[in-house]
Amino acid sequence: MKNISILFTAALTVMASVTFGQSKQTLDYIQSISGKYTLAGQHNKEPNADPDKWTRFIKETTGKYPALWSGDFLFQQDNIDERWTMIHEAKRQWDQGAVINLMWHACPPDEGEPCRWDPGLLNAQLDDEQWAELLTDGTPLNLAWEKRMDEVAKYLSYLEENGVEVLFRPFHEMNQGLFWWVGRPGPEGTAKLYRITHDYFTNTLGLNNLIWVWDMQDLSRDFELYNPGNEYWDIFGFDIYDKGYDPWWYNYILSVIGDRPMAIGECSKLPSPDILTTQPRWVFFMPWAELVKESNNAEEIIEIYNDTRVLTRDEMPGWK
């Protein structure tokens, strides 16, 4: 049995933020459980025509729905055509009490949509001159990127109109080396593109339902060089694939982010109950679509979903 008093306190936090309009209820809730509980999450990607495929797999395996549902705008024509299907599922999941996470595998700005995976999203990096153009107001690449943001914004605006808050995670795995947006440290690098995108959605377009996630991978330990600025992100996401749940990484992240919420933004192998005991600050874990089945057996999935520190959708306070 989970600690009902803590869950009730978290629910009151949500209600207070709605009543007084001080902040976003989802972020308030996540902050309230940090160090105490971890939300079970699940990513859903291809196909957008079936946007809860892997969430259903979790329900079939454990008897419970994840507390966090994740979708993706994606980049192939068939998935672009089904973006509204994915967005409507996001609203449905929100109405059922889930936290909503959206990713954006954006096509390179010098290409149109749709685009390929490789080369395309992968291994189609801009050269230095193109990168500088992308970051300069009014240039062709900069305007092309604004048009790309306008297209995505219509879906985010629909969610805002329907009261849905979104954990928004653009430019994930900034310290990786394959995506077109990654691997550019420093003030004029990937972090600046993140800031430009944040300011366009927030200031220019006036979207107020986004909770910004800054995301890195278990590769290079130079996170400070990719930090867009503490005023630009709310939750830190860490993608765990290569190094596992090394306590060195956990402690390093704490030294970078302080008391802000931190999450397992992506993973293949789920954390074990023992890991959550020694690393209690993870506010959610989110296995990557089919990898939850490929990298974990049913017993392991059931074990973590039944851990007393892991919250599922039926234990969420609900959104107002």
LODO-501661 format. One record per residue (C-alpha): x, y, z; residue number from 1; residue in one letter. Coordinates in steps of 0.02 Angstrom, whole numbers, plus 50000, padded with zeros to 5 digits. Each point is the difference from the previous one (the first is absolute). Layout:
<nodes>
((X; Y; Z); NUM; 'A');
...
</nodes>
This chain:
<nodes>
((50000; 50000; 50000); 1; 'M');
((50072; 50168; 49950); 2; 'K');
((50008; 50144; 50122); 3; 'N');
((49826; 50076; 49978); 4; 'I');
((50044; 50158; 50095); 5; 'S');
((50137; 50043; 49877); 6; 'I');
((49887; 49966; 49852); 7; 'L');
((49865; 50107; 50078); 8; 'F');
((50125; 50141; 50030); 9; 'T');
((50053; 49989; 49818); 10; 'A');
((49818; 50011; 49946); 11; 'A');
((49976; 50156; 50107); 12; 'L');
((50153; 50076; 49916); 13; 'T');
((49919; 49971; 49831); 14; 'V');
((49835; 50077; 50057); 15; 'M');
((50087; 50151; 50076); 16; 'A');
((50093; 50039; 49840); 17; 'S');
((49839; 49992; 49901); 18; 'V');
((49908; 50109; 50125); 19; 'T');
((50128; 50137; 50008); 20; 'F');
((50077; 49981; 49826); 21; 'G');
((50176; 50011; 50070); 22; 'Q');
((50077; 49863; 49893); 23; 'S');
((49963; 49847; 49895); 24; 'K');
((49912; 49863; 50096); 25; 'Q');
((50100; 49860; 49917); 26; 'T');
((50167; 50077; 50049); 27; 'L');
((49937; 50035; 50176); 28; 'D');
((49950; 49818; 50017); 29; 'Y');
((50165; 49935; 49933); 30; 'I');
((50097; 50113; 50118); 31; 'Q');
((49895; 49938; 50146); 32; 'S');
((50044; 49816; 49970); 33; 'I');
((50186; 50027; 49965); 34; 'S');
((50102; 49888; 50114); 35; 'G');
((49845; 49907; 50059); 36; 'K');
((49916; 49920; 49848); 37; 'Y');
((50036; 49960; 49818); 38; 'T');
((49872; 50007; 49861); 39; 'L');
((49994; 49849; 49887); 40; 'A');
((50008; 50064; 49821); 41; 'G');
((49993; 49927; 49825); 42; 'Q');
((50046; 50071; 49830); 43; 'H');
((49896; 49964; 49845); 44; 'N');
((50072; 50035; 49827); 45; 'K');
((49964; 49922; 49831); 46; 'E');
((49863; 49989; 49949); 47; 'P');
((49911; 50160; 50048); 48; 'N');
((49843; 49914; 49935); 49; 'A');
((50012; 49890; 50158); 50; 'D');
((50065; 50125; 50128); 51; 'P');
((49976; 49895; 50158); 52; 'D');
((50070; 49837; 49933); 53; 'K');
((50135; 49980; 50133); 54; 'W');
((49894; 50074; 50138); 55; 'T');
((49875; 49860; 49965); 56; 'R');
((50142; 49874; 50008); 57; 'F');
((50040; 50060; 50176); 58; 'I');
((49817; 49984; 50051); 59; 'K');
((49992; 49824; 49927); 60; 'E');
((50161; 49952; 50091); 61; 'T');
((49973; 50079; 50170); 62; 'T');
((49814; 50037; 50012); 63; 'G');
((50043; 50184; 50022); 64; 'K');
((50020; 50151; 49887); 65; 'Y');
((50158; 50105; 50006); 66; 'P');
((49982; 50166; 50092); 67; 'A');
((50091; 50087; 49856); 68; 'L');
((49951; 49982; 49818); 69; 'W');
((50122; 50057; 49867); 70; 'S');
((49974; 50033; 49814); 71; 'G');
((50103; 50068; 49856); 72; 'D');
((49965; 50118; 49855); 73; 'F');
((50115; 49892; 49891); 74; 'L');
((50063; 50034; 49826); 75; 'F');
((49936; 49870; 49875); 76; 'Q');
((49852; 50046; 49889); 77; 'Q');
((49884; 49866; 50069); 78; 'D');
((50036; 50056; 50178); 79; 'N');
((49987; 50186; 49958); 80; 'I');
((49829; 49961; 49926); 81; 'D');
((49947; 49924; 50167); 82; 'E');
((50063; 50138; 50115); 83; 'R');
((49823; 50047; 50047); 84; 'W');
((49967; 49820; 50049); 85; 'T');
((50150; 50008; 50116); 86; 'M');
((49947; 50169; 50071); 87; 'I');
((49823; 49940; 50034); 88; 'H');
((50075; 49852; 50093); 89; 'E');
((50103; 50123; 50103); 90; 'A');
((49839; 50089; 50052); 91; 'K');
((49915; 49834; 50038); 92; 'R');
((50145; 49945; 50109); 93; 'Q');
((50000; 50169; 50090); 94; 'W');
((49814; 49983; 50033); 95; 'D');
((50038; 49829; 50077); 96; 'Q');
((50128; 50081; 50117); 97; 'G');
((50165; 49966; 49912); 98; 'A');
((50147; 50118; 49985); 99; 'V');
((50028; 50042; 49816); 100; 'I');
((50173; 49999; 49920); 101; 'N');
((50028; 50049; 49818); 102; 'L');
((50157; 49979; 49897); 103; 'M');
((50042; 50081; 49835); 104; 'W');
((50114; 49910; 49878); 105; 'H');
((50010; 50154; 49889); 106; 'A');
((50064; 49987; 49822); 107; 'C');
((50155; 50103; 49959); 108; 'P');
((49955; 50182; 49962); 109; 'P');
((50085; 49993; 49830); 110; 'D');
((49881; 49859; 49951); 111; 'E');
((49812; 49994; 49994); 112; 'G');
((49883; 49878; 50084); 113; 'E');
((49994; 49851; 49988); 114; 'P');
((50181; 49948; 50014); 115; 'C');
((50099; 49841; 50020); 116; 'R');
((50076; 49926; 50156); 117; 'W');
((50177; 49975; 49932); 118; 'D');
((50056; 50109; 49919); 119; 'P');
((49871; 50125; 50058); 120; 'G');
((49974; 50012; 50187); 121; 'L');
((50164; 49907; 50017); 122; 'L');
((50162; 50042; 49911); 123; 'N');
((49937; 50154; 49907); 124; 'A');
((50080; 50132; 50109); 125; 'Q');
((50004; 50182; 49947); 126; 'L');
((50170; 50073; 49962); 127; 'D');
((50061; 50147; 50105); 128; 'D');
((49936; 50129; 49876); 129; 'E');
((49827; 49921; 49995); 130; 'Q');
((49997; 49989; 50189); 131; 'W');
((50039; 50185; 50018); 132; 'A');
((49863; 50039; 49873); 133; 'E');
((49875; 49895; 50097); 134; 'L');
((50034; 50103; 50157); 135; 'L');
((49991; 50169; 49913); 136; 'T');
((49831; 50088; 49996); 137; 'D');
((49922; 50023; 49829); 138; 'G');
((50116; 49887; 49900); 139; 'T');
((49926; 49866; 49886); 140; 'P');
((50043; 49856; 50117); 141; 'L');
((49940; 50096; 50151); 142; 'N');
((49834; 50038; 49915); 143; 'L');
((49985; 49819; 49945); 144; 'A');
((50020; 49948; 50182); 145; 'W');
((49867; 50123; 50055); 146; 'E');
((49882; 49924; 49872); 147; 'K');
((50040; 49828; 50070); 148; 'R');
((49962; 50061; 50176); 149; 'M');
((49837; 50077; 49942); 150; 'D');
((49944; 49831; 49935); 151; 'E');
((50034; 49912; 50165); 152; 'V');
((49927; 50144; 50100); 153; 'A');
((49824; 49974; 49933); 154; 'K');
((49995; 49831; 50088); 155; 'Y');
((50071; 50069; 50162); 156; 'L');
((49876; 50143; 49991); 157; 'S');
((49856; 49877; 49984); 158; 'Y');
((50061; 49912; 50156); 159; 'L');
((50012; 50165; 50093); 160; 'E');
((49823; 50047; 49947); 161; 'E');
((49944; 49835; 50075); 162; 'N');
((50094; 50025; 50164); 163; 'G');
((50138; 49873; 49964); 164; 'V');
((50174; 50036; 50066); 165; 'E');
((50146; 49922; 49909); 166; 'V');
((50174; 49946; 50050); 167; 'L');
((50084; 50059; 49839); 168; 'F');
((50170; 49927; 49957); 169; 'R');
((50076; 50071; 49841); 170; 'P');
((50183; 49970; 49949); 171; 'F');
((50021; 49849; 50111); 172; 'H');
((50172; 49924; 50030); 173; 'E');
((50093; 50162; 49964); 174; 'M');
((50169; 49919; 50035); 175; 'N');
((49973; 49860; 49876); 176; 'Q');
((50088; 50001; 49830); 177; 'G');
((49872; 49945; 49870); 178; 'L');
((49844; 50110; 50001); 179; 'F');
((50016; 50158; 49896); 180; 'W');
((49976; 50113; 50153); 181; 'W');
((50123; 49916; 50118); 182; 'V');
((50184; 50010; 50044); 183; 'G');
((50019; 50189; 49998); 184; 'R');
((50054; 50055; 50174); 185; 'P');
((50014; 50179; 50059); 186; 'G');
((49895; 50158; 49992); 187; 'P');
((49977; 49996; 49809); 188; 'E');
((49965; 49814; 49992); 189; 'G');
((49853; 49885; 50029); 190; 'T');
((49952; 50095; 50158); 191; 'A');
((49968; 50158; 49899); 192; 'K');
((49884; 49910; 49880); 193; 'L');
((49906; 49937; 50153); 194; 'Y');
((49986; 50179; 50067); 195; 'R');
((49940; 50067; 49832); 196; 'I');
((49868; 49863; 49991); 197; 'T');
((49946; 50029; 50180); 198; 'H');
((49982; 50187; 49974); 199; 'D');
((49905; 49980; 49837); 200; 'Y');
((49872; 49880; 50074); 201; 'F');
((49986; 50094; 50166); 202; 'T');
((50022; 50184; 49957); 203; 'N');
((49957; 50017; 49816); 204; 'T');
((49859; 49873; 49992); 205; 'L');
((49946; 50017; 50182); 206; 'G');
((49987; 49815; 50042); 207; 'L');
((49985; 49980; 50188); 208; 'N');
((49969; 49814; 50020); 209; 'N');
((50178; 49937; 49971); 210; 'L');
((50114; 49931; 50135); 211; 'I');
((50173; 50000; 49923); 212; 'W');
((50113; 49849; 50014); 213; 'V');
((50187; 50016; 49970); 214; 'W');
((50066; 49829; 49951); 215; 'D');
((50173; 49920; 49991); 216; 'M');
((50065; 49823; 49973); 217; 'Q');
((50121; 49889; 50097); 218; 'D');
((50148; 50047; 49890); 219; 'L');
((50112; 50151; 50032); 220; 'S');
((50006; 50079; 50172); 221; 'R');
((49995; 50181; 49943); 222; 'D');
((49820; 50043; 50035); 223; 'F');
((50039; 50179; 50050); 224; 'E');
((50054; 50035; 49820); 225; 'L');
((49825; 49957; 49938); 226; 'Y');
((49895; 50081; 50136); 227; 'N');
((49885; 50125; 49913); 228; 'P');
((49986; 50098; 50163); 229; 'G');
((49903; 49957; 50156); 230; 'N');
((49859; 50118; 49953); 231; 'E');
((49970; 49897; 49842); 232; 'Y');
((49963; 49829; 50073); 233; 'W');
((49895; 49925; 50139); 234; 'D');
((50048; 49815; 50004); 235; 'I');
((50163; 49914; 49957); 236; 'F');
((49986; 49841; 49897); 237; 'G');
((50139; 49870; 49993); 238; 'F');
((49999; 49864; 49867); 239; 'D');
((50078; 49839; 50063); 240; 'I');
((50058; 49877; 49868); 241; 'Y');
((50187; 49968; 50005); 242; 'D');
((50060; 50019; 50179); 243; 'K');
((49853; 49934; 50100); 244; 'G');
((49948; 50070; 50168); 245; 'Y');
((50174; 50047; 50054); 246; 'D');
((49995; 50096; 50166); 247; 'P');
((50141; 50109; 49934); 248; 'W');
((49880; 50068; 49867); 249; 'W');
((49863; 50026; 50128); 250; 'Y');
((50113; 50100; 50115); 251; 'N');
((50072; 50098; 49855); 252; 'Y');
((49825; 50052; 49944); 253; 'I');
((49958; 50056; 50176); 254; 'L');
((50153; 50111; 50000); 255; 'S');
((49941; 50082; 49838); 256; 'V');
((49814; 50024; 50032); 257; 'I');
((49989; 50024; 50188); 258; 'G');
((49824; 49977; 50069); 259; 'D');
((49908; 50003; 49833); 260; 'R');
((49902; 49846; 49945); 261; 'P');
((50099; 49868; 49906); 262; 'M');
((49929; 49857; 49898); 263; 'A');
((50052; 49848; 49900); 264; 'I');
((49951; 50078; 49834); 265; 'G');
((50027; 49840; 49902); 266; 'E');
((50063; 49827; 50038); 267; 'C');
((50000; 49824; 49934); 268; 'S');
((50027; 49908; 50165); 269; 'K');
((49880; 50052; 50137); 270; 'L');
((50070; 50052; 50169); 271; 'P');
((49987; 49867; 50134); 272; 'S');
((49924; 50030; 50172); 273; 'P');
((50176; 49999; 50071); 274; 'D');
((50051; 50140; 49882); 275; 'I');
((49852; 50106; 50054); 276; 'L');
((50054; 49971; 50180); 277; 'T');
((50175; 50069; 49971); 278; 'T');
((49948; 50128; 49867); 279; 'Q');
((49835; 50070; 50066); 280; 'P');
((50001; 50166; 49904); 281; 'R');
((49938; 49928; 49834); 282; 'W');
((49826; 50076; 49982); 283; 'V');
((49954; 49886; 49854); 284; 'F');
((50072; 49864; 49891); 285; 'F');
((49952; 49981; 49817); 286; 'M');
((50052; 49846; 49901); 287; 'P');
((50011; 50024; 49813); 288; 'W');
((49850; 49922; 49912); 289; 'A');
((50042; 49822; 49945); 290; 'E');
((50159; 49995; 50106); 291; 'L');
((49896; 49976; 50156); 292; 'V');
((49954; 49827; 49932); 293; 'K');
((50168; 49961; 49920); 294; 'E');
((50108; 50045; 50151); 295; 'S');
((49889; 49946; 50146); 296; 'N');
((49907; 49841; 50036); 297; 'N');
((49822; 50000; 50067); 298; 'A');
((50056; 49962; 50178); 299; 'E');
((50116; 50151; 50002); 300; 'E');
((49865; 50116; 49933); 301; 'I');
((49873; 49937; 50126); 302; 'I');
((50125; 50017; 50143); 303; 'E');
((50038; 50183; 49970); 304; 'I');
((49816; 50042; 49969); 305; 'Y');
((49957; 49923; 50169); 306; 'N');
((50137; 50090; 50095); 307; 'D');
((49928; 50110; 50137); 308; 'T');
((50095; 50153; 49936); 309; 'R');
((49937; 49986; 49821); 310; 'V');
((49838; 50089; 49957); 311; 'L');
((49882; 49943; 49862); 312; 'T');
((49858; 50093; 49916); 313; 'R');
((49867; 49939; 50121); 314; 'D');
((50097; 50082; 50142); 315; 'E');
((50012; 50171; 49921); 316; 'M');
((49904; 50146; 50078); 317; 'P');
((49912; 50051; 49838); 318; 'G');
((50011; 50168; 49912); 319; 'W');
((49882; 50147; 50011); 320; 'K');
</nodes>
